């Protein structure tokens, strides 16, 4: 399971939203991948693609259809009402997940991260998912060829000396922009397409730069390509671009006619604000509030700057693709991750049980906070001063 966004359950009440709404969308996407493309396709589930479901539903006068889902280990073997697999938003999200999953597999193979015996079968999976994405896009009216061309141009750009940061982030931005815009077509609200395309463009830049910032130290130590190192961009400069895109994304969404604004705020804007804050702390950028409503001062906040060249012993080993798939099968698909500390399949970091993370228990220490947004570890923007100071 991949993605940047993770809405916080204990902030849902502030927007009048049932915290289980995110799970309903995520499970709908997972089952949509299974029903349309086979069990293995469930490994491509991408939490950022869920935003496509939410944006599609937010533009419709009626909610997307729901269906009853059977017991699942990731829900503690509980049944649930989830989005129907044939809902337009789910089908678009599944197409996006297959495209991104195929690109991620191909990237691992091209980087030499996969064992030589695994390269051929993994390449076949990537090719199959590309073909599945093409066939799934056609009934939705989505022209997927420009997206595939953009994804395939990424490796060429990375191997071209002198590529600018804007050129390196453009393929991700093109894909996100067109996918965001197509939610307006599926919802029969074509007047929203241009604004959503702008929002997707900036979401793509945030996603690409966030990944580059988080992987910077490990990429330097392992000698892997990183767009920041390749272009001489400092973490502070990258964070400034992320913050800029966050503001411009919000401005673009303000031009979109939505029937369910609160859901978009909770599932997209609040998590992005948390991402900006988290990356700012890591990059050594001190968070300050322009209005003073947060009552935060620069000196009061700890700063954890990026190290220039960390010792390899201090780095967490990132799982290979096969190791990551093994973790997903043994810890995620069995429900082990729900109730026990486990290893993240992408980062290799140890993670708390899901049942302890943002489950709305009220134990995160939000009572009596001063609005700084740093009251819990989820970076959820749950303490909102109303000033949009994350940007």
C-alpha positions in Angstrom: 0.0 0.0 0.0 1.6 3.3 -1.1 0.8 7.0 -0.9 1.4 10.3 0.7 -1.9 11.1 2.3 -3.3 9.7 5.5 -6.3 11.6 6.9 -6.5 11.8 10.7 -9.6 10.1 12.2 -9.8 12.3 15.3 -10.1 15.4 13.1 -13.0 14.1 11.1 -15.6 15.2 13.7 -14.5 18.8 13.2 -15.7 18.5 9.6 -18.8 16.5 10.5 -17.5 13.4 8.8 -17.6 9.8 9.8 -14.0 8.7 10.3 -14.8 5.4 8.6 -15.3 7.2 5.3 -11.6 6.9 4.4 -11.7 3.2 5.0 -14.8 2.9 2.9 -13.0 4.5 0.0 -9.8 2.5 0.5 -11.5 -0.8 0.8 -13.6 0.1 -2.3 -10.4 0.7 -4.2 -8.8 -2.5 -3.0 -11.8 -4.6 -3.9 -12.1 -2.8 -7.3 -8.6 -3.8 -8.1 -9.3 -7.4 -7.1 -12.5 -7.7 -9.0 -11.3 -6.0 -12.1 -7.7 -7.0 -12.3 -7.0 -10.0 -10.0 -5.7 -10.6 -6.5 -2.2 -9.5 -7.2 -3.4 -6.1 -8.3 -4.5 -5.3 -4.7 -0.8 -4.8 -4.0 -1.0 -1.7 -6.2 -3.5 0.0 -3.8 -2.4 3.6 -3.6 -3.9 5.9 -0.9 -3.3 9.0 -3.0 -5.5 7.5 -5.7 -8.3 7.5 -3.2 -8.4 11.3 -3.6 -9.7 10.7 -7.1 -12.7 8.8 -5.7 -13.3 11.6 -3.1 -13.1 14.4 -5.7 -15.4 12.5 -8.1 -18.0 12.0 -5.3 -17.6 15.5 -4.0 -18.8 16.9 -7.4 -21.8 14.6 -7.6 -25.2 15.6 -6.3 -25.6 12.1 -4.9 -23.1 9.9 -3.0 -21.3 7.1 -4.9 -23.0 3.7 -4.5 -22.0 1.5 -1.6 -21.9 -2.2 -1.2 -21.5 -4.7 1.6 -17.9 -6.1 1.9 -17.2 -9.4 3.7 -14.8 -9.9 6.6 -11.2 -8.7 5.9 -8.1 -9.1 8.1 -7.2 -5.4 7.7 -10.6 -4.5 9.2 -10.1 -7.0 12.1 -12.3 -9.5 10.2 -15.3 -7.1 10.3 -17.8 -6.5 7.6 -18.2 -3.0 6.2 -20.0 -0.8 3.8 -17.6 0.3 1.1 -17.7 2.1 -2.3 -18.9 -0.2 -5.1 -16.2 -1.5 -7.3 -18.1 -0.2 -10.4 -18.4 3.4 -9.2 -16.7 5.7 -11.7 -14.4 7.2 -9.0 -13.2 3.8 -7.9 -12.5 2.7 -11.5 -10.5 5.8 -12.1 -8.6 5.3 -8.9 -7.9 1.7 -9.8 -6.6 2.8 -13.2 -4.3 5.3 -11.6 -3.1 2.7 -9.0 -2.2 0.3 -11.8 -0.2 3.0 -13.7 1.7 4.1 -10.6 2.3 0.5 -9.4 3.6 -0.5 -12.8 5.9 2.6 -12.8 7.2 1.8 -9.3 8.0 -1.8 -10.2 9.8 -0.7 -13.4 11.7 1.9 -11.4 12.9 -0.8 -9.0 14.0 -3.1 -11.9 15.8 -0.3 -13.7 17.6 0.8 -10.5 18.8 -2.8 -10.0 17.0 -3.1 -6.6 15.3 -6.3 -7.7 17.2 -9.7 -7.6 18.2 -10.8 -11.0 16.0 -13.8 -10.8 13.0 -11.6 -10.0 13.5 -9.0 -12.8 11.8 -10.9 -15.6 8.6 -11.8 -13.6 8.5 -8.3 -12.2 8.8 -6.8 -15.6 5.9 -9.1 -16.7 3.8 -7.8 -13.9 4.6 -4.2 -14.8 3.7 -4.8 -18.4 0.5 -6.6 -17.5 -0.6 -3.7 -15.2 0.1 -1.2 -18.0 -2.1 -3.2 -20.3 -4.8 -3.5 -17.6 -4.7 0.3 -17.1 -5.1 0.9 -20.8 -8.1 -1.4 -21.0 -9.7 0.1 -17.8 -9.2 3.7 -19.0 -11.0 3.3 -22.3 -14.5 2.8 -20.9 -13.9 5.9 -18.7 -13.1 8.1 -21.6 -9.6 8.7 -20.2 -6.8 8.9 -22.8 -4.1 7.1 -20.9 -1.4 7.2 -23.6 -0.1 10.7 -22.6 0.2 9.5 -19.0 2.2 6.4 -20.0 4.4 8.5 -22.2 5.0 10.9 -19.3 5.9 8.1 -16.9 8.2 6.5 -19.4 10.0 9.8 -20.0 11.0 9.9 -16.3 14.0 7.6 -16.8 15.2 9.5 -19.9 15.1 12.7 -17.9 17.0 11.3 -15.0 19.7 10.0 -17.4 20.0 13.3 -19.2 22.6 15.6 -17.6 21.4 19.1 -17.1 17.7 18.3 -16.5 16.2 21.0 -14.3 14.1 20.2 -11.3 11.0 21.5 -13.1 11.7 19.0 -15.9 12.2 16.1 -13.5 8.9 16.7 -11.6 6.9 17.4 -14.8 5.9 13.7 -15.6 4.4 13.3 -12.1 2.6 16.6 -12.5 1.2 15.8 -15.9 -0.2 12.5 -14.6 -1.8 14.0 -11.5 -3.2 17.0 -13.4 -5.0 14.9 -16.0 -6.3 12.4 -13.4 -7.6 15.2 -11.2 -9.2 16.9 -14.2 -10.9 13.7 -15.3 -12.9 13.5 -12.1 -14.9 16.5 -13.4 -15.7 14.5 -16.6 -16.8 11.5 -14.6 -19.0 13.6 -12.3 -20.5 15.4 -15.3 -19.1 18.8 -14.1 -16.8 19.7 -17.1 -16.6 23.3 -15.9 -14.5 22.1 -13.0 -11.8 20.5 -15.2 -9.4 23.4 -15.6 -9.3 24.2 -11.9 -8.8 20.6 -11.0 -6.1 20.2 -13.6 -4.3 23.1 -11.8 -4.8 21.5 -8.4 -3.5 18.1 -9.7 -0.4 19.8 -11.3 0.6 21.1 -7.9 -0.3 17.9 -6.1 2.1 16.1 -8.4 4.9 18.5 -7.6 4.2 18.1 -3.8 4.2 14.3 -4.1 7.5 14.2 -6.2 9.4 16.6 -4.0 8.1 15.0 -0.8 9.5 11.7 -1.9 12.8 13.3 -2.9 13.1 15.0 0.5 12.3 11.9 2.5 14.7 9.8 0.5 17.5 12.3 0.2 19.9 11.0 2.9 19.4 7.3 1.9 19.9 8.1 -1.8 23.1 10.0 -1.1 24.5 7.2 1.0 23.6 4.5 -1.6 24.6 6.6 -4.6 21.1 6.5 -6.1 19.6 9.3 -8.2 17.7 12.0 -6.3 16.3 15.0 -8.2 17.5 17.4 -5.4 21.1 16.2 -5.5 21.1 16.1 -9.3 19.9 19.7 -9.6 21.7 21.2 -6.6 18.4 22.0 -4.9 18.7 22.4 -1.1 16.1 20.9 1.2 15.1 24.4 2.2 14.5 25.4 -1.5 12.5 22.1 -2.1 10.4 22.8 1.0 9.6 26.3 -0.3 8.4 24.8 -3.6 6.2 22.3 -1.7 4.7 25.1 0.4 4.1 27.2 -2.7 2.3 24.3 -4.4 0.3 23.7 -1.3 -1.0 27.3 -1.4 -1.6 27.2 -5.1 -3.5 23.9 -4.9 -5.8 25.4 -2.2 -6.4 28.4 -4.5 -7.2 26.1 -7.4 -9.7 24.0 -5.4 -11.4 27.2 -4.2 -12.5 27.7 -7.9 -14.1 24.2 -8.0 -17.8 23.8 -7.5 -18.1 21.0 -4.9 -21.1 19.5 -3.2 -19.0 18.0 -0.4 -16.3 20.5 0.5 -15.7 19.2 4.0 -14.7 15.8 2.8 -12.1 17.2 0.4 -10.7 19.4 3.2 -10.4 16.5 5.5 -9.0 13.9 3.1 -6.8 16.2 1.0 -6.1 19.6 2.3 -5.5 18.8 6.0 -3.1 15.9 5.3 -1.2 18.1 2.8 -0.8 20.8 5.4 0.6 18.1 7.7 3.0 17.0 5.0 4.3 20.5 4.6 4.9 20.9 8.3 6.6 17.5 8.6 8.9 18.2 5.7 9.6 21.7 7.0 10.8 20.3 10.4 13.0 17.7 8.6 14.5 20.4 6.3 15.2 22.7 9.2 12.6 25.2 8.2 11.0 26.7 11.3 7.2 26.9 11.3 5.7 30.3 12.0 2.2 31.6 11.7 1.7 34.7 9.7 -1.4 35.8 11.7 0.0 34.9 15.1 -3.2 32.9 15.8 -1.1 29.8 16.4 0.8 31.6 19.2 4.0 29.8 18.0 7.4 31.4 17.9 10.4 30.2 15.9 12.6 29.7 18.9 10.1 27.4 20.6 10.1 24.8 17.9 12.8 22.1 17.6 14.6 21.9 14.3 15.9 18.7 12.8 18.0 19.5 9.8 19.0 17.1 7.1 22.4 15.6 7.6 24.8 16.2 4.7 26.3 12.7 4.6 25.0 10.3 7.2 26.9 7.2 8.3 25.6 4.1 6.5 25.3 2.3 9.9 22.6 4.9 10.9 20.5 4.3 7.8 17.5 2.1 7.8 17.8 -0.5 5.1 15.0 0.0 2.6 13.4 -3.3 1.7 13.8 -4.5 -1.9 10.7 -4.9 -4.0 10.5 -8.6 -3.2 11.0 -8.0 0.5 8.3 -5.3 0.4 5.9 -7.6 -1.3 6.7 -10.3 1.3 6.0 -7.8 4.1 2.7 -6.8 2.5 1.6 -10.5 2.2 2.7 -11.6 5.7 2.0 -8.5 7.8 -0.6 -6.5 5.9 -2.8 -9.1 4.2 -2.9 -11.2 7.4 -4.0 -8.3 9.6 -0.8 -8.5 11.7 -0.1 -4.8 11.1 -3.4 -3.9 12.7 -2.4 -5.1 16.1 1.4 -5.3 16.3 4.5 -3.2 15.6 5.6 -4.0 12.1 8.0 -3.0 9.3 6.9 -0.6 6.6 7.2 -2.3 3.2 8.5 0.9 1.5 10.6 2.7 4.1 11.8 -0.2 6.2 11.0 1.8 9.3 9.2 0.2 12.3 5.6 1.3 12.6 3.1 1.3 15.4 0.0 -1.0 15.1 -2.7 0.6 13.0 -5.1 0.3 15.8 -3.0 2.7 17.8 -2.8 5.4 15.0 -5.4 8.1 14.7 -8.3 5.9 15.7 -10.3 8.6 17.2 -9.8 7.5 20.7 -9.2 11.0 22.0 -5.9 10.1 23.6 -3.7 12.2 21.3 -3.4 15.1 23.7 -5.5 17.6 21.7 -7.4 18.8 24.7 -6.4 22.3 25.7 -3.8 22.7 22.9 -2.6 26.1 21.7 -3.4 25.5 18.1 0.2 24.8 17.0 -0.7 21.7 15.1 2.0 19.6 16.8 -0.1 17.9 19.4 0.2 14.4 17.9 2.4 12.4 15.7 0.1 12.2 12.7 0.8 15.7 11.3 -2.9 15.8 10.6 -3.5 19.6 11.0 -6.2 18.6 13.5 -5.5 21.7 15.6 -6.5 24.4 13.0 -6.0 28.0 13.8 -7.8 29.0 10.6 -4.9 30.9 9.2 -3.7 28.3 6.7 -0.2 28.7 8.2 1.0 25.4 6.9 1.8 27.2 3.6 
